[in-house]
Amino acid sequence: MTGKRGRPSAAEVTARDERVVDVVVAVLSDEGFEALTFDRVAADAHVAKRTLYGVFGDRAGLVRAAVLRQHAYLGEAGDAGDDLRSASRAILAHLLGDEAIGIHRAIIAAAARHPSLAVEFYEEGPGRAQVFLASHLPADATVTAGILFTALLGELHRRRLLGLAGLPTPDEIDAQVDGVLCALGLSG
């Protein structure tokens, strides 16, 4: 037997979890939530089903891990910047990406049959993003984080969800952020 025995190192655990999330994102994006099974993820990620259940719990846990990766800026507060523009840009850069769009499409398609999945997606995704934005809004802002979040995503997000637009460039993201902040009286 040539395999390593014992507990995996922290680096091995991180790499394993990233492989799992890569598979989850691919299955959700390409085939939808109904195709997401523990058998499939275990086989494609080369991970024991027992490990998957122990780490992720259930299919919703697999989806949660994929959604949380799309909101990586939440853990990178310093990288996202302390100002509203940087925070807004970080959100758009993540949520307009191919992975986030694929996950969002899969959740929309499954929402009617799995309402609890939709609720959790909203709480872990858009809900957390709005809390993040709220923490960057000026104290005297008359605009809510929900309005700002909706305006930021706007047509760029809708067109991406519908497959009518490709991945926006950094300049397009900057223009969207700057235009929204200006329109809402938050630039400056």
Secondary structure, DSSP 8 states (H G I E B T S, - for coil): --S--S---HHHHHHHHHHHHHHHHHHHHHH-GGG--HHHHHHHHT--HHHHHHHH-SHHHHHHHHHHHHTGGGG-HHHH-SSHHHHHHHHHHHHTSHHHHHHHHHHHHHTTT-HHHHHHHHIIIIIHHHHHHHTTS-TT--S-HHHHHHHHHHHHHHHHHTTSS----HHHHHHHHHHHHHHTT---
